Amino acid sequence: MMNIGRFLKTLIFATFCATGLIEACERAEEKHWAIPITFDYKFACQAFNACGMKTSVVSAMVGDELSFNDLSLFVKLCNDNKVRIDNVDARAPERGGALIGPNAPFGGYRDDLYPTLLAPTKVSFTSANEHESSTNVSVIYRQEYPGFLDCDDTIAISGGITLPFKYLIHTLEFQLYDGSLFRQIFSPTNTVRENVLYQFFDDYSSVDDFFIRGILGDNGIMFASEQQKCGIGDLALFGSFEWINPYKYIDDWQSGITIIFPTGGKYDGIMLWETALGNGGAYQVDLFTHLMFKTDFLNTSCASLLNPWFRLAFEFSSSFCTKSRIPQQVSNSERAMVEDIAGLKYFPDFELFWVDPFIADTTTVPLFGNLVNACVKHGWQAFVGIGDYIYNPFYDNFRLGLFYDFTYKAKDCIQVAGKSKAEVQTYQTGEVENLTLRKMHRIGWNLTYKAKNYMELTIGSYHVVAGKNTPQTHDLFVSFALVF
């Protein structure tokens, strides 16, 4: 699984490029040290799915129209008339008026089984919200060397570290509807055991209980309406080379590298829509460049209003081992008892039922796949940003920044580990990989006040306005920087 999140990760290199490290280095001027501290709050209540349409955050990963037939292979087999209590060929799908007897035992017909009646039940994740609060502490050292090529230009070398402290909350609610478990059922004898409801309530207290313990629990997935996690996110080290006033039309050019360490931890794959404080376990390298243009050669008004900039970054990840949920193809070449079919998960009291030959995936929804050890390599990412700085928009020492950026992330490469070659080929990794291709369009602003003592205060926000396989995140921040 992807958590999605994994389906919910913020691009760290984009945050560095767009929210203060480059600016903090620039602000240092002849000073050597800068300590920016950013208080950040972001939330997402909706997401853009693979088609670019808005839906809930979890529905973007699993789909808007899910049924028990999609989530459980055993439910599907019952609904397809492939499961019965006796070792005979399939009977008519509906029992109709056939009386219970030696040739028509209870459980011998498709509609005698409660999984069949529950198969059309729809699952809707009506509310899925993510809230993240973080404090990002950076320490930056910068050294300037004036007169690199002539008396007007300057080069600067900077380096530093960023350590994020995060508090993450996921809230999730679901609703079940449709299905035919409570229709008038066949009970033609004087024994109450010949009853679908008796069969169902012998193991479950409600349809919700069946979803949580039968569909999710039997596959090792736990459901919680609220999950909380706090701790340290992914640590980052960065360095940059900056050329100030290198050309008539360029005010500043900066390029650098960021190395990200996965101190935020890995996924364990147990919870539905799991929380994670980092990228999931990958070491990452981000290469970035930033160009700020100047217009003071035009006139004074343009020089303060029009100061465009351009940013470009690429991110590459190392491979890492983690837990992942991946659907597995299960097959049965001849009629056999349920308990004898490898890889088939079933509900209580069905172990001695018979199943016709079949070949199918354990689920059509990757988020509900089998939990396996996997080797994952995140796809490369590209970030392109443009914007403008307006100096002294209200009073002296203020700066207003406006920007738009686009992020593209290629698909991950996922390989099942710790299995035989034949078994590895039964896992449908491509279905999971397709969910990891992401696109994101984002707009934002920031307003900075620079005091004479080199202390600075910045406020701003970022908003995802379109994309594919990405949450619609709204990000609000306040940053305090001390330069000395």
C-alpha positions, 0 to 999 in steps of 0.5 A, a space after each residue: 500500500 500504498 498509504 497512500 500516504 504514500 497516495 498523501 507525501 509532501 515533496 521535500 525538495 519542492 518545500 526547500 525550493 519554495 519556502 525559505 531555504 534559498 531565500 534564507 541564504 540570500 538574506 544572510 548577505 555579509 552575515 554568516 549564519 541564518 536560523 529559520 524556524 517555520 511553523 507549518 499547518 497543512 490539511 487535506 479533505 479532498 484529493 484528485 484521483 487518477 482522472 483528475 476529478 475531486 473525491 475524498 482522500 482515500 477514495 482517490 486511492 481505492 475508487 468511489 464505487 467499491 463493493 464487497 465483491 471488489 474487495 474480497 475474492 471469497 465474496 466474489 467466488 460465492 457471488 459467481 456461484 463457485 462455492 457450495 457445501 457439497 462436491 457437485 457441479 454448480 446448481 442454478 444460481 437461485 434456490 427458488 422453490 427447491 426444498 432442503 434435502 439430500 439433493 439440495 442441502 442448505 449451502 448448496 445454492 448461491 443465495 444460501 450463502 451470506 457472502 453472496 447476499 453481501 456482495 453488492 454492498 457498497 463501501 463509501 469513505 464519506 470522510 477522510 481528513 489529514 491534518 499535519 502540524 510541524 516545526 521545521 528548524 534549519 541552521 544555515 552557514 553562508 560565506 560570500 566572496 565578492 568580485 568573482 569575475 568583476 567588481 560587481 558580482 559575488 559568489 556565495 557558498 551555503 550549507 545547512 541542515 533541516 530537522 522537522 518535528 511533526 504531528 500527524 492526524 488521520 480521521 476516516 469514516 465509511 458508510 455501507 449501503 445496498 446488499 441484500 442480506 436482510 431480504 426475505 430468506 429461505 427457511 423451509 424447515 423447522 430448524 433455525 440453522 437453515 437460515 442465512 441470517 443465523 449463519 451470518 450472526 453466528 460470527 458477526 454482529 452487523 454488516 459494519 462488523 463484517 466489513 471491519 473483521 471479515 473483509 479487513 481483519 481477515 486480511 490483516 488490516 486494522 481500521 481506526 476512525 482516528 490515527 495520530 503520530 508524532 515525532 521527527 520527520 525526514 532529516 535533510 542536509 543541503 548545500 548550494 553555490 550562488 552567483 549574485 549579479 552575474 549578468 545585466 538581466 540576472 540578479 541571482 543564480 543559485 544551484 545546489 543539492 539536498 540529501 534526505 535521510 529517512 528518519 521519519 520511519 517506514 510503513 508497517 502496513 497494518 492500518 487502513 490509510 496508515 500515517 507516516 512522518 516521512 517518505 517511507 524509508 528512502 534516501 533521496 537526492 534533490 538537485 535544484 537551481 534557482 534564477 532571479 531576474 531583475 528589471 531595474 534597467 527599465 525604470 524604478 516602478 518596474 524594478 519594485 513590481 517585476 522581479 520574476 524568478 524560475 526554479 527547477 528541481 529533480 529528485 532521485 531515490 534509493 531502493 529500500 525494503 518495506 511492507 507493501 500491500 499488493 494483490 495476488 493472483 490465486 488459482 485452483 485447477 480443479 474443484 477442492 475444499 476451501 481450506 486446501 486452496 493456497 492463498 484463498 482467505 475465507 470466512 468462519 465455517 466455510 473451510 469444508 465448502 467446495 470451490 470450483 476451478 478459478 483464477 482471480 486476484 485476491 482483490 481488485 483494490 491494491 489498498 486491500 492487497 496481501 501484506 508482503 515484504 517489498 523492495 521499492 524504488 520511488 519514481 523520479 520527480 521533477 519540479 518547475 516553479 515560476 513567480 514574482 517578487 514585489 518589493 515594498 508593496 505596502 511599506 519599506 522592508 516588505 516583500 510579497 512573493 507570488 508563485 505557481 509550480 508544477 510537480 511530476 512524479 514517475 511511477 515507483 518500481 516495486 518488487 516482492 521480496 522473500 518469495 520464490 520466483 514462481 510466487 513473485 510472478 503471481 503478485 500484481 505489482 503493476 496495479 500498485 505502481 500505477 497509483 504512484 504516478 502523480 501530478 500536482 499544480 500548486 499556487 501560493 504567496 508569501 509576505 516577508 518583513 525584514 527588520 533592520 537587525 536582520 530578523 525576518 518574519 514570513 507568512 504565507 500559504 500554498 494550495 494544490 489546485 489540480 492534479 492526479 493521484 494527489 491530495 488537495 493540500 492547503 498549507 499555511 505557515 509562519 517563518 521566523 528567521 534570525 541572521 547573524 
